[in-house]
Amino acid sequence: MKKYINAVIKIVICILVSLNLTSCWSAHELNKLAIVIGMGIDKGKEDGYPVEMTVQIANVSGIKSSSKGKDAGANNAGYLNLKEKGKSISDTAKAFNRKLNRNLFFSHNQVVIFGKDFAEKGIENYMDFFLRYRETRLLTWILVSKQPASEILNVKPELEATPGKNIGELIKNQQQVSQIPAVNLKDFSSKLMSKTTAPTAPIVEFTEVDISVFIIILTITCIYTLKKGLEVIARVSFILGIVSIITAIFITILTIKDIHLSNFLPLFQINLKEFVQGTNLMMSIPFGEIVVFLMIFPYVNDIKKVKKSAFIGLIAGSIFFLSVIL
């Protein structure tokens, strides 16, 4: 009997050892992966290819060089956008292997953006790829773009290294203040399969502001001031100031139900150096202009009256900014 027990123990040990030897069968080497951080899906332009997919791949060498400084990363972007067409999302994903010597890795994908034209046709038949593919995270954000999704993924961020990561962080921040809920793949797919609810997704849009318009307006204002004098500008500003105050009061009344003193918290969370670095720009834009006006004060007839008006303006501006924070 003891002989049989020893044999059974040896067999069990052999089975356990053999199972441990297969623990790395699905391992992926980093130098063999193309890490996807953003996906854009648009309507295909050619017949027979209804899907046009853009994948944003992290360029590790570009991220590393850009972290050393602006000059080092000027010619090395932290990402690479690739575009391919296909009959389905799965077919399109496989087509990228013709362009890459690495396998697409979707576990770090931050966002899936559907173009408006593609979404209007219905995306129910295309969601199967995301639900069945084991590397897809159910917490990936879902968005619909007014422009082609490929254009959204081409917008260069200021702080983050990649647009996909930047959009993901924007959605996380907007969760606290936006009235439109952020939607991930899990929520979207569950509502899509439900018979009583309809799926919704936030809309993302890229708007480029032409700075030349502001330059032209500022130039015309300066020319008009030199010709007519500063007094004309001051009188117009007085009228606009009254309009601004009335507008601010009206907005405050409409949003008073959402005002909370907890918006001031947490206090003193960072040290003094970081606090100064984070607030100097915000303080200089509204309150730094008083330094410019100080150069004009000696040439005004009634200096006492000007000082009084300046203090009232500073107090009114401070109250306005406090109301915005609340």
C-alpha positions in Angstrom: 0.0 0.0 0.0 2.8 2.3 0.9 4.3 1.6 -2.5 1.2 2.8 -4.3 1.0 5.9 -2.2 4.6 6.9 -3.0 3.8 6.3 -6.7 0.8 8.6 -6.5 2.8 11.3 -4.8 5.5 11.1 -7.5 2.9 11.4 -10.2 1.3 14.4 -8.6 4.7 16.1 -8.2 5.5 15.4 -11.8 2.2 16.9 -12.9 2.7 20.1 -10.7 6.2 20.5 -12.1 5.0 20.1 -15.7 2.4 22.8 -15.1 5.0 25.2 -13.8 7.1 24.7 -16.9 4.2 26.1 -19.0 3.8 29.3 -17.0 5.6 31.4 -19.7 4.0 30.0 -22.8 2.1 33.2 -23.4 4.9 35.6 -22.5 5.5 38.7 -24.7 8.9 40.3 -25.1 8.7 44.1 -25.0 10.9 44.4 -28.1 8.4 42.3 -30.0 5.3 44.4 -29.1 3.7 47.4 -30.7 1.9 49.0 -27.7 -1.4 50.6 -28.8 -2.4 53.7 -26.8 -5.3 54.9 -28.9 -7.6 53.7 -31.7 -9.6 55.6 -34.2 -12.2 53.9 -36.4 -13.6 55.7 -39.4 -15.9 54.9 -42.4 -14.0 53.3 -45.2 -13.6 55.3 -48.4 -13.3 52.4 -50.8 -16.0 49.8 -51.7 -15.6 46.5 -50.0 -13.6 48.0 -47.1 -16.1 49.6 -44.7 -13.6 50.0 -41.9 -10.6 52.4 -41.8 -8.7 52.0 -38.6 -6.0 54.2 -37.1 -3.8 52.9 -34.3 -1.5 55.0 -32.2 1.6 53.1 -31.2 3.9 54.3 -28.4 7.4 55.2 -29.7 9.5 54.4 -26.7 12.6 56.0 -28.1 10.7 59.2 -28.9 9.2 59.4 -25.4 12.7 58.9 -23.9 14.4 61.6 -26.0 11.5 64.1 -25.5 11.8 63.8 -21.8 15.4 65.1 -22.0 14.2 68.4 -23.3 12.3 70.2 -26.2 15.4 70.2 -28.4 16.1 66.5 -28.0 12.5 65.5 -28.7 11.8 67.9 -31.5 12.4 65.3 -34.2 11.3 62.3 -32.2 7.6 62.0 -31.5 6.5 59.9 -28.7 4.0 58.1 -30.9 3.4 56.7 -34.3 0.0 56.7 -36.1 -0.7 53.9 -38.6 -3.7 53.6 -40.8 -5.2 50.5 -42.5 -8.4 49.5 -44.1 -10.4 46.2 -44.0 -13.7 44.5 -44.0 -14.0 44.3 -40.2 -12.0 45.5 -37.2 -10.4 42.1 -36.7 -9.5 41.9 -40.4 -8.0 45.4 -40.2 -6.0 44.6 -37.1 -4.4 41.7 -38.8 -3.6 43.8 -41.9 -1.2 45.9 -39.7 1.2 43.0 -39.6 2.1 43.8 -43.2 3.5 47.1 -42.0 4.9 46.1 -38.6 7.5 43.6 -37.5 5.8 43.6 -34.1 2.4 42.4 -32.8 -0.2 44.9 -31.8 -0.7 44.9 -28.0 -4.0 46.4 -26.8 -3.8 46.0 -23.1 -2.6 49.7 -22.7 -5.1 51.2 -25.0 -6.6 54.3 -23.5 -9.4 55.3 -25.8 -11.4 54.1 -28.8 -12.8 56.9 -31.0 -15.5 56.3 -33.6 -15.9 58.7 -36.4 -19.3 60.3 -36.7 -20.0 58.9 -40.1 -19.0 55.4 -39.0 -21.1 55.6 -35.8 -24.2 56.7 -37.7 -24.1 53.5 -39.7 -24.3 51.5 -36.5 -21.4 49.9 -34.6 -23.2 47.0 -33.0 -21.7 44.5 -35.5 -18.2 45.8 -34.9 -18.1 45.6 -31.1 -17.5 41.8 -31.1 -13.8 42.4 -31.6 -13.4 44.4 -28.4 -15.5 42.0 -26.3 -13.8 38.8 -27.5 -10.2 39.9 -27.8 -8.5 39.0 -24.5 -6.1 41.9 -24.5 -8.8 44.6 -24.7 -9.5 46.2 -21.3 -13.2 46.8 -20.5 -12.2 50.2 -18.9 -11.1 51.7 -22.2 -12.9 55.0 -22.9 -15.4 55.2 -25.8 -15.8 58.5 -27.7 -17.5 59.7 -30.9 -15.7 62.5 -32.9 -17.3 65.0 -35.2 -14.1 65.1 -37.3 -12.5 61.9 -38.6 -11.0 59.9 -35.7 -7.6 59.9 -37.3 -7.5 63.7 -37.1 -8.2 63.6 -33.3 -5.3 61.2 -32.8 -3.0 63.6 -34.7 -3.5 66.5 -32.3 -0.2 67.0 -30.5 -0.7 67.4 -26.7 1.2 70.0 -24.7 1.9 68.0 -21.5 1.5 64.3 -22.3 3.8 62.4 -24.6 0.9 60.9 -26.7 -2.6 62.1 -27.8 -4.2 58.8 -26.7 -2.9 59.2 -23.1 -3.8 62.9 -23.1 -7.4 62.2 -24.1 -7.7 59.5 -21.5 -6.5 61.9 -18.7 -8.9 64.6 -19.9 -11.8 62.2 -19.6 -10.7 61.2 -16.1 -10.5 64.9 -15.0 -13.9 65.7 -16.7 -15.6 63.0 -14.6 -15.6 65.4 -11.6 -17.1 68.4 -13.3 -18.8 67.4 -16.5 -22.6 66.7 -16.6 -22.1 64.2 -19.4 -20.9 60.8 -18.0 -17.7 59.2 -19.2 -18.4 55.9 -20.9 -16.1 52.9 -21.0 -16.3 49.8 -23.0 -18.0 47.8 -20.3 -20.9 50.3 -19.9 -21.2 50.9 -23.6 -21.4 47.2 -24.5 -23.8 46.3 -21.7 -26.2 49.1 -22.8 -25.8 48.1 -26.4 -26.9 44.6 -25.7 -29.8 45.6 -23.4 -33.3 45.7 -24.8 -34.4 48.5 -22.5 -31.5 51.0 -22.7 -29.6 52.7 -25.5 -25.8 53.3 -25.4 -24.5 56.8 -25.3 -20.9 58.2 -25.8 -19.4 61.6 -25.3 -18.4 63.6 -28.3 -14.9 64.8 -28.8 -14.0 67.7 -31.1 -10.8 69.5 -32.0 -11.1 73.3 -32.6 -8.1 75.2 -33.8 -8.1 78.9 -32.8 -6.6 81.3 -35.4 -4.5 83.6 -33.3 -4.2 86.1 -36.2 -7.8 87.3 -35.4 -6.7 88.3 -32.0 -3.6 90.0 -33.3 -5.7 92.0 -35.8 -8.2 93.1 -33.2 -5.4 94.1 -30.8 -3.6 96.1 -33.5 -6.8 98.0 -34.5 -7.4 98.8 -30.8 -3.9 100.2 -30.4 -4.2 102.3 -33.6 -7.6 103.6 -32.4 -6.2 104.4 -29.0 -3.3 106.4 -30.5 -5.6 108.4 -32.7 -8.5 109.1 -30.3 -6.8 108.9 -26.9 -7.0 106.6 -23.9 -10.1 108.2 -22.6 -12.3 106.8 -25.3 -11.0 103.2 -24.5 -11.7 103.8 -20.8 -15.3 104.9 -21.4 -15.9 101.9 -23.6 -14.3 99.6 -21.0 -16.7 101.1 -18.4 -19.7 100.0 -20.4 -18.2 96.6 -21.0 -17.4 96.3 -17.3 -21.0 96.8 -16.3 -22.1 94.2 -18.9 -19.5 91.7 -17.5 -20.6 92.2 -13.9 -24.3 91.7 -14.8 -23.3 88.5 -16.7 -21.2 87.2 -13.8 -24.1 87.8 -11.3 -26.6 86.1 -13.6 -24.3 83.1 -14.1 -23.7 82.9 -10.3 -27.4 82.9 -9.6 -28.0 80.1 -12.1 -25.1 77.9 -10.6 -25.6 78.8 -6.9 -27.1 75.3 -6.2 -23.8 73.7 -7.3 -21.6 75.9 -5.1 -19.7 74.0 -2.4 -17.1 75.3 0.0 -15.4 71.9 -0.3 -14.0 73.1 -3.6 -11.3 74.9 -1.7 -10.0 71.6 -0.3 -7.4 70.3 0.1 -5.5 73.2 1.6 -1.7 73.3 1.6 -1.4 70.0 -0.2 1.8 71.1 -1.9 4.9 73.0 -0.8 5.3 76.7 -1.2 7.6 76.4 -4.3 5.1 74.3 -6.2 2.3 76.6 -5.2 4.0 79.6 -6.5 4.9 77.9 -9.8 1.3 76.8 -10.3 -0.4 80.1 -9.5 2.0 82.8 -10.8 0.5 82.6 -14.3 -3.1 82.7 -13.1 -2.3 85.7 -10.9 -0.4 87.6 -13.5 -3.1 87.4 -16.2 -5.9 89.2 -14.3 -3.9 91.2 -11.7 -0.7 91.8 -13.6 -2.4 94.4 -15.8 -2.6 96.8 -12.8 1.2 97.2 -13.2 0.6 98.5 -16.7 -2.0 100.9 -15.6 0.3 102.2 -12.8 2.4 103.8 -15.6 -0.6 105.8 -16.6 -1.7 107.0 -13.2 0.8 109.9 -12.9 -0.7 111.5 -16.0 -4.3 111.4 -14.8 -5.9 114.6 -13.5 -7.6 113.1 -10.4 -5.1 110.5 -9.0 -7.1 109.9 -5.8 -10.2 108.9 -7.8 -8.2 106.6 -10.0 -6.7 104.9 -6.9 -10.2 104.3 -5.5 -11.4 102.9 -8.8 -8.4 100.6 -9.1 -9.0 99.1 -5.6 -12.6 98.6 -6.3 -11.7 96.8 -9.5 -9.2 94.5 -7.7 -11.8 93.6 -5.1 -14.4 92.9 -7.7 -12.0 90.8 -9.7 -11.1 88.8 -6.5 -14.8 88.2 -5.8 -15.3 87.0 -9.3 -12.5 84.5 -9.2 -13.7 83.2 -5.8 -17.1 82.6 -7.3 -15.5 80.7 -10.2 -13.6 78.5 -7.8 -16.7 77.8 -5.8 
